[in-house]
Amino acid sequence: MFVSLVVSCLSGREVVVAAALSVAEGVEVGGPIHGRLPVVVEAQSRGELDAQLDTISELPGVATVELVFFDFSSQHEDRTP
């Protein structure tokens, strides 16, 4: 499963936040746009995803984390109609 996020950074902290996110497992970071970073997080479980989101929101320099998209498809693959 994966989520797309917009991470808003405190003024002038975009590079530092992007560097911290880029080394995290399962995280892809796009270039900063007006103090915001587009981020995709991939995880194997909901618990792992929640932990990643908590970690991102607590990074120094992060002002807010906005959820843009949540892919639920992998949660339903084993279910039969």
C-alpha positions in Angstrom: 0.0 0.0 0.0 1.1 3.5 -0.5 0.1 7.1 0.2 0.9 10.4 -1.5 1.6 13.4 0.8 2.4 17.0 0.6 4.9 17.9 3.4 4.9 21.6 4.2 8.2 22.8 5.6 9.1 25.7 7.9 10.7 28.5 6.0 14.2 27.6 4.6 14.0 24.0 5.9 13.0 22.3 2.6 16.5 20.9 1.8 17.0 19.5 5.3 13.6 17.9 5.4 14.1 16.5 1.9 17.4 15.0 2.8 16.0 13.3 5.9 13.1 11.9 3.9 15.3 10.7 1.1 17.2 8.2 3.3 14.0 6.7 4.8 13.0 3.3 3.5 10.0 3.2 1.3 9.9 7.0 0.9 10.3 8.9 -2.4 10.6 12.7 -2.4 10.1 15.2 -5.2 11.7 18.6 -5.4 10.5 21.5 -3.3 7.7 23.7 -4.6 7.0 26.9 -2.6 8.1 25.3 0.7 6.3 22.0 0.0 7.6 18.6 -0.8 5.6 15.9 -2.8 6.2 12.6 -1.0 5.2 9.0 -1.7 5.4 6.5 1.1 5.1 2.7 0.5 4.7 0.2 3.3 3.8 -3.5 3.7 1.2 -2.9 6.5 -1.1 -0.3 7.9 1.0 -0.2 11.1 4.2 0.3 9.2 2.5 3.1 7.2 1.2 4.8 10.4 4.7 4.6 11.9 6.3 6.2 8.8 3.7 9.0 8.8 4.3 9.7 12.5 8.1 9.9 11.9 7.6 12.3 9.0 5.3 14.6 10.9 7.8 14.7 13.8 10.9 15.6 11.7 12.5 19.0 12.6 11.5 21.5 10.0 8.1 19.9 9.1 5.1 22.2 9.6 2.3 20.0 8.3 1.7 16.7 6.5 -1.3 16.5 4.2 -2.6 13.2 2.9 -3.4 13.5 -0.8 -4.0 9.9 -1.8 -4.3 6.5 -0.1 -4.1 3.3 -2.1 -6.2 0.7 -0.5 -6.0 -1.9 -3.3 -3.3 -4.1 -1.7 -5.6 -4.5 1.4 -8.3 -6.0 -0.8 -6.3 -8.3 -3.1 -7.0 -11.5 -1.1 -10.7 -10.9 -0.9 -13.1 -12.6 -3.3 -16.2 -10.8 -4.5 
